[in-house]
Amino acid sequence: MFSSVRQLDRILRGEATSFDAIRENRFDIPVLGISLVLTILGMIYGACMGTFSLTAHGSKEGMQIFATTVKVPALFLLTLVVTFPSLYVFNSLFGSRLRLMTTLRLMIGSLAVAMAVLSSIGPIVAFFSVSSTSYAFMVILNVVVFALSGFLGLGFLLQTLHRLTIAELPAPPPLPAPPVVENVEGEDPAPQGSAWGSAIALPDHRRVSAGVWLIFRVWVIVFGLVGSQMAWVLRPFIGSPGKDFAWFRPSGGSFFEAVWGHLLRLFGA
């Protein structure tokens, strides 16, 4: 477990997707270990998200916080299971050379980044849960948080795809030397940072290729649509005031209709 947490730290810092790691076939994100870590991170956010149900303005159902703790990691993992076959096929059709396991590691790494961001914002969501009286506001807040974490996870996906493409080139140009801190009071100068920057930063001056952009757009559309609908299928996550606890709500409507309705109620329309 501790080793998997360290691997997550390497992913967030960009060390797991550095040029050297990719060129030397060390893009070895442990699928099972990172899946366990992102599950725990999702459970942390789920507990924070379900806190609103315990307040006077929530559903007042204690089981809702337990259900949300289970549903948040399930949302991401089930979306990955449903979309992975099509994502891999599209990836192959559009000319990418990523193998099956490399593609899976890339997706798991992206989810890990998203879940790390999500869990880090969890305490803020819990704070608003106990201090807000608006159910519509809490719904929109959680949608925004999910969107932000997904955006950063997709940023990791795009830049890692770009780096993997560069690594396939026969002779990439040498990377610039990292900056050096000036010698202070006789101390030895030490290099700072990495030439490849963070996990979501452009590695160098080369722009993302058209092929990578095409694959990325397809993945965003497929994963985004399936993820949104999966969230609708697994609802409720917060617990509607005045409604009894239920693991799942009856079918009907859509995720986008519900979000639009809460936006209208939030602004008094």
MARLUMPA-152290 format. One record per residue: residue in one letter; x, y, z of N, C-alpha, C in turn. Coordinates in steps of 0.001 Angstrom, whole numbers, padded with zeros to 6 digits, always signed. Atoms other than C-alpha are relative to their C-alpha. Layout:
<nukes>
AXYZXYZXYZ;...
</nukes>
This chain:
<nukes>
M+000836-001197+000000+000000+000000+000000+000878+001256+000000;F-000882-001155-000064+002786+002421+000932+000728+000193-001320;S-000660-000086+001303+004552+001581-002319-000923+000614-001045;S+000963-000554+000958+001383+002401-004282-000204+001491+000216;V+000123-001427-000295+001070+005751-002505+001205+000748-000557;R-001194-000628+000567+004655+006539-003491-000082+000059-001521;Q+000187-000018+001451+003804+005581-007073-000952+001118-000407;L+000920-001106+000285+000887+008020-006985+000727+001332+000093;D-000779-001228-000140+003257+010715-005761+000891+000197-001222;R-000829-000090+001196+005574+009931-008705-000833+000433-001204;I+000886-000389+001102+002619+010269-011079-000324+001485+000080;L+000376-001395-000166+001571+013626-009643+001173+000939-000275;R-001181-000829+000218+005133+014971-009803+000538-000089-001425;G-000459+000148+001372+005594+013803-013393+001188-000931-000152;E-001158+000878+000089+008392+011379-012541-000336-001307-000722;A+000389+001254+000640+006448+008318-013720-000142+000144-001504;T+000169-000225+001436+005937+009917-017141+001113+000869-000559;S-001139-000764+000514+009324+011559-017550+000516-000628-001281;F-000519+000498+001265+011124+011205-020867+000881-001222+000206;D-000896+001125-000250+013767+008914-019410-000770-001261+000359;A+000787+001161-000412+011171+006639-017804-000704-000637-001197;I+000713+000526+001161+009227+006321-021056+000961-000636-000997;R-000975+000529+000960+012289+005814-023278+000624-001300+000474;E-000603+001206-000554+013635+003144-020939-001047-001037+000400;N+001100+000939-000268+010265+001331-020804-000285-000130+001496;R+000305-000005-001419+009774+002321-017164-001317+000717+000282;F+001351-000530-000200+006254+003628-017708-000831-001143+000590;D+000488+001222-000625+005227+000964-015217-000952+000294+001149;I+000988-000288-001030+002257+002329-013290-000657-001302+000437;P+000608+001255-000469+001079-000593-011103-001524+000095-000012;V+001440-000125+000201-002506-001127-012197-000777-000331+001271;L+000765+000411-001177-003759-003007-009134+000258+000920+001189;G-000321-000858-001133-001913-000884-006584-000615+001378-000118;I+000576-001334+000193-002982+002440-008072-001522-000061+000011;S+001464+000148-000051-006544+001132-008508-000485-000025+001438;L+000364+000025-001415-006637+000416-004772+000100+001397+000609;V-000180-001349-000544-005296+003880-003956-001103+000932-000476;L+001033-000915+000495-007747+005685-006229-001374-000375+000550;T+001251+000403-000643-010582+003623-004725-000115+000630+001381;I+000002-000609-001337-009615+004830-001241-000191+001509-000097;L+000164-001443+000175-009304+008413-002488-001445+000339-000360;G+001393-000220+000352-012753+008152-004050-000929-000161+001194;M+000806+000193-001206-014171+006850-000787+000111+001208+000936;I-000180-001201-000829-012686+009839+001037-000883+001131-000501;Y+000847-001068+000528-014395+012262-001317-001477-000356+000166;G+001388+000400-000164-017600+010241-001172-000521+000296+001397;A+000407-000308-001369-017680+010597+002614-000220+001499+000181;C+000151-001462-000088-017169+014351+002283-001238+000458-000759;M+001142-000368+000833-019786+014585-000458-001323-000342+000688;G+001235+000423-000641-022374+012667+001544-000286+000686+001318;T+000198-000694-001273-021946+014901+004609-001263+000848+000002;F+001186-000854+000074-024764+017148+003371-001259-000754+000425;S+001188+000776-000352-027233+014311+003923-000212-000067+001513;L+000110+000070-001452-026518+014423+007676-000420+001318+000622;T+000351-001310-000531-027343+018126+008032-001510+000174+000058;A+001438-000271-000139-030709+019643+008864-000658+000299-001337;H+000563-000359+001302-031149+020724+005233+000158-001121-001021;G-000163+001138+000891-030240+017345+003710-001122-001002+000178;S+001030+001035-000084-032142+014093+003537-000118-000586+001402;K-000032+000517-001376-031230+013264+007184+000005-001520+000029;E-000105+001450+000082-030505+009694+006134+001462-000397+000181;G-001373+000379-000290-027364+008240+007707+000591-000961-001010;M-000501+000969+000977-027110+005490+005095+000511+000667-001263;Q-000401-000664+001241-026624+008070+002343+001507+000230-000043;I-001436-000249-000002-023077+008897+003433+000771-001282-000277;F-000641+001285+000307-022169+005198+003347-000156-000341-001474;A+000246+000306+001410-023772+004774-000076+000875+000855-000910;T-000817-000885+000828-021949+007799-001501+001471-000379+000081;T-001381+000447-000157-018652+006534-000091+000311-001166-000928;V-000184+001147+000898-019130+003379-002142-000155+000415-001459;K+000359-000317+001380-020570+005024-005250+001043+000840-000741;V-000941-000878+000701-017890+007642-005993+001125-000788-000668;P-001006+000798+000721-015036+005165-006673-000620-000939-001025;A+000669+000879+000954-017533+002829-008355-000315+000737-001297;L+000299-000808+001183-018499+005661-010727+001173+000013-000972;F-001174-000093+000860-014956+006032-012054+000425-001368-000527;L-000474+001314+000425-014062+002350-012136-000967-000648-000989;L+000977+000554+000943-017308+001296-013845+000054+000714-001341;T-000145-000740+001259-016903+004059-016415+001215-000486-000770;L-001191+000533+000660-013398+002772-017133-000271-001371-000610;V+000308+001343+000508-014665-000809-017523-000852+000075-001254;V+000922-000107+001148-017436+000251-019918+000692+000599-001217;T-000567-000738+001139-015307+002569-022063+001337-000525-000492;F-001361+000387+000376-011895+000895-022115+000081-000757-001328;P-000111+000691+001304-012582-001545-025022-000107+000947-001190;S+000155-000917+001133-013820+001223-027312+001158+000987-000075;L-001131-000924+000011-011039+003594-026240+001231-000653-000605;Y-001171+000689+000537-008396+001005-027060-000135-000224-001506;V+000218+000217+001435-009956+000201-030456+000173+001304-000768;F-000178-001290+000664-010195+003896-031410+001473+000393-000021;N-001416-000302-000100-006630+004339-030235+000796-000733-001082;S-000703+000793+001013-005454+001541-032550-000357+000452-001417;L+000434-000403+001340-007527+002705-035529+000632+001316-000433;F-000550-001306+000325-006097+006218-035343+001517+000002-000056;G-001429+000100+000273-002549+004945-035657+000914+000021+001195;S-000880+000013-001163-001298+004945-032071+000608-001381+000183;R-000696+001260-000225+001237+002267-031172-000090-000473+001443;L+000120+000399-001395+000178+002003-027536-000580-001403+000107;R+000476+001355-000234-000216-001586-026424-001142+000008+001012;L+001157+000113-000878-003127-002859-024375+000335+000412+001425;M-000351-000306-001384-001371-002692-021002+000465+001449+000161;T-000421-001397-000074+000204+000684-021779-001210+000924+000024;T+001229-000791+000018-003227+002082-022609-000713-000086+001340;L+000658+000167-001299-004646+000629-019392+000748+000780+001075;R-000780-000768-000981-001792+002108-017334-000240+001498-000162;L+000245-001419+000259-002389+005458-019002-001351+000427+000557;M+001326-000334-000514-006089+005408-018131-000041-000039+001523;I-000031+000090-001456-005438+004279-014559+000745+001205+000579;G-000732-001183-000455-002868+007058-014174-000856+001253-000071;S+000881-001162+000135-005379+009620-015455-001060+000023+001091;L+000994+000076-001070-008018+008396-013019+000629+000305+001357;A-000683-000261-001271-005471+008502-010195+000206+001496+000212;V-000162-001454-000103-004718+012154-010934-001340+000649+000338;A+001326-000573-000253-008437+012960-011042-000458-000263+001430;M+000449+000340-001346-009138+011134-007778+000840+000698+001062;A-000837-000737-000954-006162+012783-006039-000499+001432+000142;V+000540-001362-000049-007537+016207-006985-001350+000003+000722;L+001336+000081-000593-011054+015148-005994+000076-000125+001517;S-000091+000217-001448-010064+013883-002551+000615+001198+000711;S-000611-001172-000632-007934+016972-001888-001008+001129+000193;I+001040-001031-000119-011019+019180-002416-001117-000472+000922;G+001044+000559-000841-013146+016867-000266-000278+000793+001270;P+000286-000779-001212-012688+018834+002992-000724+001317-000278;I+000695-001246+000360-013826+022023+001203-001473-000296-000250;V+001391+000389+000254-016959+020235-000007-000712-000318+001305;A+000604+000308-001296-017587+018930+003520-000315+001281+000773;F+000241-001282-000674-017246+022480+004874-001258+000676-000530;F+001201-000606+000574-019838+023815+002432-001243-000832+000314;S+001148+000862-000311-022051+020805+003202-000622+000353+001345;V+000524-000293-001343-022355+021744+006869-000336+001475+000187;S+000259-001434-000156-022554+025494+006264-000988+000541-001030;S+000930-000456+001032-024896+025667+003251-001380-000580+000250;T+001383+000461-000147-028672+025378+003245-000639-000339-001338;S+000562+000172+001337-029133+025023-000530+000418-001341-000587;Y-000271+001287+000639-029424+021556-002016+000475+000204-001432;A-000397-000274+001389-029163+022978-005558+001448+000468-000059;F-001383-000466-000027-025935+024762-004630+000968-001158+000201;M-000882+001129-000264-024414+021552-003267+000120-000906-001222;V-000049+000799+001225-025321+019673-006453+000943+000640-001012;I-000826-000700+000974-023723+022321-008677+001455+000037+000460;L-001374-000012-000517-020676+022571-006392+000694-001321-000278;N-000610+001305+000248-020049+018848-006677+000223-000252-001484;V-000198+000134+001447-020537+018932-010444+001244+000767-000436;V-001174-000813+000335-017936+021718-010687+001280-000683+000476;V-001182+000683-000533-015496+019791-008475+000342-001222-000840;F-000236+001151+000865-015923+016641-010556+000562+000438-001345;A-000477-000494+001291-015435+018663-013734+001451+000459+000095;L-001373-000466-000180-012253+020286-012376+000971-001164+000111;S-000885+001158-000152-010742+016977-011302+000113-000764-001311;G-000053+000675+001296-011691+015413-014627+000852+000752-000999;F-000811-000818+000902-010115+018315-016515+001492-000221+000251;L-001410+000214-000320-006801+017850-014664+000432-001427-000333;G-000320+001372+000388-006947+014089-015165+000178-000132-001497;L-000127+000029+001453-007471+014629-018885+001250+000750-000457;G-001259-000674+000310-004573+017091-018887+001178-000954+000120;F-001033+001029-000146-002371+014287-017586-000046-000972-001174;L+000153+000932+001120-003785+011985-020273+000577+000577-001286;L-000464-000620+001233-003072+014448-023092+001521+000114-000027;Q-001444-000211-000011+000472+015280-022035+000766-001318+000013;T-000670+001302+000020+001367+011628-021408-000073-000615-001389;L+000090+000444+001395+000066+010715-024862+001035+000716-000856;H-000975-000788+000746+002232+013513-026238+001420-000506+000266;R-001340+000475-000356+005288+012253-024364+000274-001388-000569;L-000170+001336+000582+004717+008681-025480+000253+000087-001500;T-000214-000196+001431+004533+009918-029083+001418+000491-000280;I-001361-000503+000170+007779+011862-028736+001016-001110+000238;A-000942+001069-000340+009468+008840-027166+000142-001017-001122;E-000083+000935+001114+008677+006804-030285+000874+000507-001138;L-000853-000548+001044+010746+009154-032451+001397-000600+000099;P-001303+000685-000036+014111+007666-033447+001084+000760+000737;A-001090-000753-000627+016305+010480-032183-000517+001343+000499;P+000495-001268-000523+014619+013104-030028+001150+000913+000397;P-001078-000923-000380+016667+016243-029372+000277-000081+001488;P-000319+000057-001427+018481+016425-026046-000806+001023+000785;L+000769-000895-000851+016561+017968-023199+000906+001059+000606;P-000831-001044-000607+017806+021273-021774+000366-000347+001433;A-000435+000255-001366+019747+021161-018544-000889+000766+000969;P+000835-000701-000980+017717+022041-015443+000710+001207+000561;P-000635-001201-000567+018314+025437-013853+000789-000348+001254;V-000871+000232-001147+020966+025665-011163-000136+001164+000965;V+000098-001036-001022+020588+027545-007904+001378+000581+000259;E-001291-000643-000246+023319+030081-007250+000587-000459+001329;N-000701+000423-001200+025913+029170-004678-000210+001023+001114;V+000282-000881-001123+024895+030596-001297+000839-000431+001190;E-000816+000231-001182+027392+030858+001567+000806-001288-000097;G-000891+001131+000161+029687+028237+000146-000671-001329-000278;E+000687+001258+000260+026992+025625-000486+000154-000379-001457;D-000098+000485+001369+027194+023461-003581-001283+000312-000750;P+001217-000256+000784+024804+024463-006360-000747-001295-000245;A+000824+001200+000191+021901+022058-006831-001005+000256-001099;P+001007-000149+001045+019679+021502-009855-001393+000019+000595;Q+001364-000111-000471+016047+022419-009423-000962-000397-001098;G+001065+000324+000939+013008+020932-011070+000410-001066-000993;S-000227+000999+001023+012788+018677-014063-000183+000629-001359;A+000117-000555+001339+013273+019421-017716-001353-000296-000615;W+001313+000346+000536+009931+017760-018322-001118+000663+000786;G+001026-000710-000731+008100+019895-015776-000929-000938+000742;S+000975+000769-000751+004962+018643-014071-000660-001044-000881;A+000671+001080+000722+002701+015775-015054-000940+000515-001082;I+000957-000524+000980+000372+018084-017033+000578+001159-000792;A-000637-001081+000744+002911+020520-018510+000571-000524-001304;L-000647+000369+001254+004185+020508-022077+001460-000347+000263;P-001364+000418-000284+007490+018610-022059+001062+000862-000657;D-000978-000849+000675+009239+020879-024558-000736+000874-001012;H+000582-000964+000940+008660+023256-027467-000899-000649-001042;R+000772+000658+001058+007049+020630-029709-001484-000036+000335;R+001436-000001-000220+003306+020975-030103-000566-001412-000074;V+000682+001291+000047+000885+018128-029600-000405-000288-001440;S+000280+000356+001392+000493+016284-032904-001502-000122-000248;A+001416+000099+000375-002796+016141-034808-000574-001356+000380;G+000471+001336-000350-003027+012383-034214-000313-000129+001479;V+000236+000040-001450-002707+012773-030447-001248+000796+000356;W+001193-000802-000260-005319+015536-030456-001264-000749-000393;L+001172+000746+000453-007707+013320-032420-000360-001095+000988;I+000246+001060-000981-007306+010394-030021-000539+000594+001292;F+000401-000641-001245-007652+012733-027061-001458+000459-000068;R+001384-000479+000136-010892+014283-028366-000994-001158+000060;V+000892+001168-000028-012443+010864-028953-000124-000532+001420;W+000029+000499-001373-011472+009733-025463-000815+000913+000898;V+000751-000951-000825-012898+012908-023897-001500-000162-000228;I+001424+000121+000313-016225+012523-025687-000570-001300+000561;V+000503+001298-000448-016613+008808-024955-000029-000070+001523;F-000078+000112-001459-015442+008965-021343-000929+000993+000680;G+000865-001002-000602-017347+012184-020622-001471-000379-000059;L+001406+000362+000139-020685+010983-021987-000357-001211+000854;V+000285+001192-000795-020482+007552-020375+000080+000316+001491;G-000120-000360-001405-019280+009025-017085-001191+000787+000505;S+001171-000789-000401-022137+011535-016980-001229-000883+000171;Q+001156+000884-000091-024730+008860-017678+000154-001004+001139;M-000236+000918-001116-023102+006496-015182-000330+000679+001324;A+000338-000747-001212-023422+009200-012525-001508+000088+000175;W+001463-000075-000066-027115+009513-013391-000590-001342+000406;V+000494+001335-000342-027617+005751-013137+000236-000307+001481;L-000363+000313-001382-025878+005586-009741-000597+000957+001026;R+000552-000961-000939-027733+008558-008219-000973-000679+000965;P-000453-001293-000506-028472+009728-005556+001378-000084+000669;F-001289-000109-000659-025098+010884-004278-000069+000871+001256;I+000100-000918-001130-026159+013655-001906-001216-000322+000863;G+001229+000282-000727-029690+012669-000951-000939+001188-000030;S+000935-001120+000147-032659+014848-001867-000763+000235+001296;P+000788-000293-001203-034325+016634+001065-001446-000447-000173;G+001393+000423+000047-037707+015141+001874-000230-001349-000643;K+000142+001319+000612-037037+011834+000118+000664-001050+000875;D-000568+001093-000764-036417+008511+001802+001267-000513-000678;F-001241+000531+000555-033064+006836+001372-000294-001131-000977;A+000065+001096+000984-032682+004609-001685+001370-000108-000647;W-001298+000180+000647-029596+003103-003210-000004+000597-001404;F+000100-000510+001364-030829+004044-006683-001381+000606-000201;R+001264-000619+000362-033533+006278-008127-000545-000650-001268;P+000570+000549+001236-035964+005166-010854+000563+000689-001235;S-000495-000570+001256-034921+005727-014454-000903+001139-000440;G+000751-001143+000501-035992+008909-016173+000856+001243-000026;G-000784-001212+000127-034540+012175-017373+001430-000297-000399;S-001411+000171+000338-030830+012680-017871+000836+000876+000923;F-000939-000759-000819-027782+014063-016116-000042+001485-000357;F-000071-001394+000439-027746+017251-018190-001293+000748+000313;E+001267-000640-000378-031442+017970-017615-000021+000327+001486;A+000005-000214-001443-030964+017587-013872+000908+001163+000380;V-000923-001091-000310-027937+019912-013781-000600+001335-000407;W+000627-001240+000458-029776+022531-015830-001130+000425+000936;G+001071-000325-000929-032775+022316-013501+000520+000558+001312;H-000587-000514-001247-030589+022833-010422+000613+001383-000200;L-000518-001339+000294-028895+025806-012087-001115+001023+000022;L+001140-000923+000017-032282+027407-012682-000499+000256+001426;R+000464-000179-001380-033349+026803-009071+001011+000801+000830;L-001040-000694-000755-030018+028081-007749-000075+001512-000220;F+000060-001429+000323-030454+031432-009534-001426+000535+000008;G+001352-000504-000214-034167+031703-008729-000872+000009-001218;A+000841+000021+001210-035514+030943-012205-001154-000963+000181;
</nukes>
